[in-house]
Amino acid sequence: MSMTPQEAFARSQSGFAAYRDHRFVDAESVADAILAGLPKDPNGLYLKAICRRARQDPTAALHWIKQACDAAPGQLGFELAAAQILGDLKEFDAARSRFKAIADAFPTAVDPHLMRGLLERQVDDLDAARQAYQQALDLSETNIEARRGLAWVCENQRDWTSARIHADAVLASEPTDPVALSARSGADMADGEPEAARTLIETQFDASRSTASHNASVWRRLGDACEAMGDHEAAFSAWQAGYGALREHLAPGGQFLDEMHGLDSLKRLKTAYGKLSPPKSVSASEGRSPIFLVGFPRSGTTLLEQILASHSAVTSSDEAALLQPILDEAGDSTESLRRFFAALPRNRARLQSEYWERVDRMATPGSAVFIDKLPLNLPWLGVIGQVFPNARIILALRDPRDAVFSTFKRLFRLNTAMLRTYTLADTVALYDAAMAAADAGRRIAPDLRVTELRYEDLVIDMKDEIARVLLALGLEWESEMADYRERLSPSLSTPSAPQVEQAIHDKAIGAWRHQAAALAPYADQLAPWVTRWRYPER
């Protein structure tokens, strides 16, 4: 059925209204009807593209938005959508180039800079995100989105002075804004004013006015403030409320992603290790020895990495997923691992070579030692030991109760594993599964050289403990390592970064006792690990 441009325009307005109401199926039906009658109608093509994007089909979205841009060249909205879709497809350089071209073509437009800020946040380039938001603010000093973006970036960069300035600017017009409340209360906490942070949140926060994702950071700040004031019950209630709502939002009804590194994946991995006989031992080869720093989150891995990386001969990975191609090839099921180990004699050299190619793109030229630090490579020790017979493992340990509760309260960024840290029960289950898989993996690779280091020993006797680890790596203590905080990586962005920037202290040892009541239901689940790692029962 043919359609005139005027009729198509009128129909498109109802489609855009449905899209704004999040009725994406209805909106796409309107787009299809328009395109059936007028296949090259720009609004119909654009509506089809944004509906495909909203329905998680970026490949199709790119197909339609390219047609829209060809049908109506130079349309700001169309061009912005094309850049966003490129970002969805992880074509980040192409997306950046498109945003730059848009900004050049529309020099007074704010949106290209705001959207590029979101893109840079997606890839964790906080400096680039900050620059983009600042460019938007330079064009419009009253733009709330630019201020909000800067407040978020400055909070994550721990630039508390700037975070406070931008957060206050947002709160002046939007007093309940969760992004600004999180940044401002974070600044109060950094200034040693938990009472001010708690009062601000309790006075102005309205969780019903925003999403669970935006609210979670405010709940985290409220919990931290209550904890700093010694109100541990209120702290747990805040974390539990905010993180539980976020988990339900991300995984309704408890339906979790079952990808590699998730809870179910770790359980499969442990089962697979148990069903397989250890492959024939391979003599440690000469040449480079990979060093893997592993441990459950919040067990001191970041602190240990930064101290070791202050040695003149050491470079570290800062949690790059360098092992992932090997893990993808191995899989986490009994059959996939059986096939992987059977083929390993002919594949081992290739896997090692490809791994070192990835390392060499990151390592400082001339550094003698490279430490691959990614805590939750922990369950993969069986695979690591078979692929790299001469590997060295540094296993960071901490009282399981402290490690579990500290992980739960930190609000890690979402990935398959960390989705399981948004409730205390899930965090306990993740710890149990990760440690059980690691133990089973060590039986598959019985010759693996493991150096264990307990967080509690590290913070009490740092020099001797680090010297012991260095000895295992063939290195010696350097006096400059005592001043490791002066050499912290400028890109350090893990959840432990604020603690690592502080002087070493032992205040966190045994902190779980403040939350003994919350942990009590999981005592039996954690007890074997408390015993295994030689911690006191109480």
PERA-V447471 format. One record per pair of residues at least 4 apart in sequence whose ideal C-beta (glycine too) atoms are under 8 Angstrom apart, sorted by the first residue. I is the first residue (numbers start at 1). J is the second residue. Records with the same first field share a line. If there is no record, write none. Layout:
I->J, J
This chain:
1->36, 37
2->37, 38
3->7, 8, 11, 34, 37, 38, 41
4->8, 38
5->9, 38, 41
6->10
7->11, 37
8->12, 34, 37, 38, 41, 43, 44
9->13, 43
10->14
11->15, 30, 33, 34
12->16, 30, 31, 34, 41, 43, 44, 47
13->17
14->18, 30
15->19, 26, 27, 28, 30, 31, 34, 47
16->20, 27, 47
17->21
18->23, 24, 26, 27, 30
19->23, 24, 27, 47, 50, 51, 54
22->54
23->27
24->28, 51, 54, 55
25->29
26->30
27->31, 47, 51
28->32, 47, 48, 51, 52, 55
29->33
30->34, 47
31->35, 44, 45, 47, 48, 51
32->36, 48
33->37
34->38, 41, 43, 44, 47
35->39, 41, 44, 45, 48
38->44
40->45, 67, 71
41->45, 71
42->46, 68, 71, 72, 75, 78
43->47
44->48
45->49, 64, 65, 67, 68, 71
46->50, 64, 65, 68, 75, 77, 78, 81
47->51
48->52, 64
49->53, 61, 62, 63, 64, 65, 68, 81, 85
50->54, 61, 65, 81
51->55
52->57, 58, 60, 61, 64
53->57, 58, 61, 81, 84, 85, 88
57->61
58->62, 85, 88, 89
59->63, 89
60->64
61->65, 85, 88
62->66, 82, 85, 86, 89
63->67
64->68
65->69, 78, 81, 82, 85
66->70, 82
67->71
68->72, 75, 78, 81
69->73, 75, 78, 79, 82
72->78
74->79, 105
75->79
76->80, 102, 106, 109, 111
77->81
78->82
79->83, 98, 101, 102, 105
80->84, 102, 111, 112, 115
81->85
82->86, 98
83->87, 95, 98, 99, 102, 112, 115, 116, 119
84->88, 95, 115, 119
85->89
86->91, 92, 94, 95, 98
87->91, 92, 95, 119, 122
91->95
92->96, 119, 123
93->97
94->98
95->99, 119
96->100, 116, 119
97->101
98->102
99->103, 112, 113, 115, 116, 119
100->104
101->105
102->106, 109, 112
103->107, 109, 112, 113, 116, 135
106->112
108->139
109->139
110->114, 136, 139, 140, 143, 145, 146
111->115
112->116
113->117, 132, 133, 135, 136, 139, 146
114->118, 132, 133, 136, 143, 145, 146, 149
115->119
116->120, 128, 129, 132
117->121, 129, 130, 132, 133, 136, 146, 149, 153
118->122, 129, 149
119->123
120->125, 126, 128, 129, 132
121->125, 126, 129, 149, 152, 153
124->493
125->129
126->130, 153, 156, 157, 493
127->131
128->132
129->133, 149, 153
130->134, 150, 153, 154, 157
131->135
132->136, 149
133->137, 146, 149, 150, 153
134->138, 146, 150
135->139
136->140, 143, 145, 146, 149
137->141, 143, 146, 147, 150
139->143
140->146
143->147
144->148, 169, 170, 173, 174
145->149
146->150
147->151, 166, 169, 170, 180
148->152, 166, 170, 177, 179, 180
149->153
150->154, 162, 166
151->155, 163, 166, 167, 170, 179, 180, 183, 184
152->156, 179, 182, 183
153->157
154->159, 160, 162, 163, 166, 183
155->160, 163, 167, 182, 183, 186, 187
156->493
158->190, 497, 498, 501
159->163
160->164, 186, 187, 190, 191
161->165, 187
162->166
163->167, 183, 184, 186, 187
164->168, 183, 184, 187
165->169
166->170, 180, 183
167->171, 179, 180, 181, 183, 184, 187
168->172, 180, 184
169->173
170->174, 177, 179, 180
171->175, 177, 180, 181, 184, 204
174->180
175->204
176->181, 204, 205, 206, 209, 210
177->181, 210
178->182, 205, 210, 214, 215, 217, 218
179->183, 214, 217
180->184
181->185, 200, 201, 204, 205, 218, 221
182->186, 217, 218, 220, 221
183->187
184->188, 200
185->189, 196, 197, 198, 200, 201, 218, 221, 222, 225
186->190, 197, 221
187->191
188->193, 194, 196, 197, 200, 225
189->193, 194, 197, 221, 224, 225, 228
193->197
194->198, 224, 225, 226, 228, 229
195->199, 225, 229
196->200
197->201, 221, 222, 224, 225
198->202, 222, 225, 226, 229
199->203
200->204
201->205, 218, 221, 222, 225
202->222
205->215, 218, 222
206->210
207->215, 218, 219, 242, 245
210->214, 215
211->215, 249
212->216, 242, 245, 246, 248, 249, 250
213->246, 249, 250
214->218
215->219, 242, 245, 246
216->220, 242, 243, 245, 246, 411
217->221, 411
218->222, 242
219->223, 238, 239, 241, 242, 243
220->224, 238, 239, 242, 243, 409, 410, 411
221->225
222->226, 238, 242
223->227, 234, 235, 236, 237, 238, 239, 242, 409
224->228, 235, 409
225->229
226->231, 232, 234, 235, 238
227->231, 232, 235, 409, 514
231->235
232->236, 514, 515
233->237, 517
234->238
235->239, 409
236->240, 515, 518
237->241
238->242
239->243, 408, 409, 411
240->244, 423, 424
241->245
242->246, 411
243->247, 408, 411, 422, 423
244->248, 422, 423
245->249
246->250, 422
247->251, 419, 422, 423, 426
248->252, 253
250->414, 419, 422
251->255, 256, 257, 419
256->262, 263, 264, 419, 420
257->262, 416, 419
258->262, 264, 265
259->265, 416
260->265, 327, 328, 331, 332, 416
261->265, 266, 376, 415, 416, 417
262->266, 416, 417, 419, 420
263->267, 417, 420, 426, 429, 430, 433
264->268
265->269, 332, 416
266->270, 332, 379, 430, 433, 434, 436, 437
267->271, 433, 437
268->272, 332, 333, 334
269->273, 332, 379, 380, 437, 440, 441
270->274, 379, 433, 436, 437, 440
271->275, 334
272->276, 332, 333, 334, 336, 337
273->337, 382, 437, 440, 441, 443, 444
274->440
275->334
276->334, 337, 338, 341, 444
278->443, 444, 445, 446
279->341, 344, 386, 444
281->389, 446, 447
282->348, 386, 389
283->389
284->289, 389, 390, 447
285->389, 390
287->390
288->356
289->388, 390, 391, 392
290->355, 359, 370, 372, 388, 390, 391, 392
291->369, 370, 371, 372, 391, 392, 393, 394, 473
292->323, 371, 372, 373, 374, 377, 384, 391, 392, 393, 394
293->301, 304, 305, 308, 316, 371, 372, 373, 374, 375, 394, 396
294->301, 373, 374, 375, 376, 377, 378, 381, 393, 394, 395, 396, 438
295->299, 300, 301, 375, 378, 395, 396, 397, 398
296->375, 376, 378, 398, 400, 403, 404, 407, 431, 434, 435
297->301, 375, 376, 403, 407, 410, 412, 421, 495
298->398, 402, 403, 406, 407, 410, 495, 496
299->375, 396, 397, 398, 403, 455
300->304, 396, 398, 453, 455, 458, 459
301->305, 373, 375, 396, 496
302->306, 373, 492, 494, 496, 497, 500
303->307, 455, 458, 459, 496, 499, 500, 504
304->308, 394, 396, 453, 458, 469
305->309, 316, 318, 371, 373
306->310, 316, 484, 485, 487, 488, 489, 492, 500
307->462, 466, 481, 484
308->314, 316, 371, 466, 469, 470
309->314, 315, 316, 371, 484, 487, 489
310->314, 478, 480, 481, 483, 484, 487
311->369, 470, 475, 478, 481
312->478, 480
313->367, 368, 369, 475
314->367, 368, 369, 370, 371, 475
315->362, 363, 364, 367, 369, 370, 371
316->370, 371, 372, 373, 489
317->322, 359, 362, 370, 371, 372, 373, 374
318->373, 489, 491, 492, 494
319->373, 374, 375, 494
320->358, 362, 372, 374
321->374
322->355, 358, 359, 362, 372, 374
323->327, 355, 372, 374, 377, 380, 384
324->328
325->329, 354, 355, 358
326->330, 351, 355, 383, 387
327->380, 383
329->340, 347, 351
330->336, 337, 340, 380, 383
331->335, 336, 337, 340
332->336, 337
333->337
334->338
335->339
336->340
337->341, 383
338->342
339->343
340->344, 383
341->386
343->347
344->348, 386, 387
347->351
348->352, 387
349->353
350->354
351->355, 387
352->356, 387, 388
353->357
354->358
355->359, 387, 388
356->360
357->361
358->362
359->363, 370, 372
362->370
363->367, 370
368->475
369->473, 474, 475
371->394
372->377
375->396
376->417, 434
377->381, 384
378->395, 434, 435, 437, 438
379->433, 434, 437, 438, 441
380->384, 437, 441
381->385, 393, 438, 441, 442, 445, 448, 450
382->386, 440, 441, 442, 443, 444, 445
383->387, 441
384->388, 391, 393, 441, 445, 448
385->389, 391, 441, 442, 444, 445, 447, 448
386->444, 445
387->391
389->447
391->448, 449
392->449, 451, 472, 473
393->448, 449, 450, 451
394->450, 451, 453, 469, 472
395->450, 451, 452, 453
396->453, 455
397->452, 453, 454, 455, 533
398->402, 403, 454, 455, 456
399->403, 455, 456, 509, 510, 512, 530, 533, 535
400->404, 431, 435, 526, 529, 530, 533, 535
401->405, 512, 519, 526, 530
402->406, 455, 508, 509, 510, 511, 512
403->407, 431
404->408, 424, 427, 428, 431, 512, 519, 522, 526
405->409, 424, 427, 511, 512, 515, 518, 519
406->410, 508, 511
407->412, 421, 427, 431
408->421, 422, 423, 424, 427
410->421, 495
411->422, 495
412->418, 421, 495
413->418
414->418, 419
415->419
417->421, 430
418->422
420->426, 427, 429, 430
421->426, 427, 430
422->426
423->427
424->428, 518, 519, 522
425->429, 521, 522
426->430
427->431
428->432, 522, 525, 526
429->433, 525
430->434
431->435, 526, 529
432->436, 525, 526, 529
433->437
434->438
435->439, 529, 532
436->440
437->441
438->442
439->443
440->444
441->445
442->446, 448, 450
449->472
451->468, 469, 472
453->457, 458, 465, 468, 469
454->458, 533
455->459, 509
456->460, 506, 509
457->461, 465
458->462, 465, 466, 504
459->504, 505, 506, 508, 509
460->506
461->465
462->466, 504
463->467, 477, 482
464->468
465->469
466->470, 477, 481
467->471, 476, 477
468->472
469->473
470->475, 476, 477
471->475, 476
477->481
480->487
483->487
484->488
485->500, 501, 503
488->492, 500, 501
492->497, 500
493->497
496->500
497->501
498->502
499->508
507->511
511->515
512->516, 519
515->519
516->520
519->523, 526
522->526
523->527
526->530
527->531, 537
528->532
529->533
530->535, 536, 537
531->535
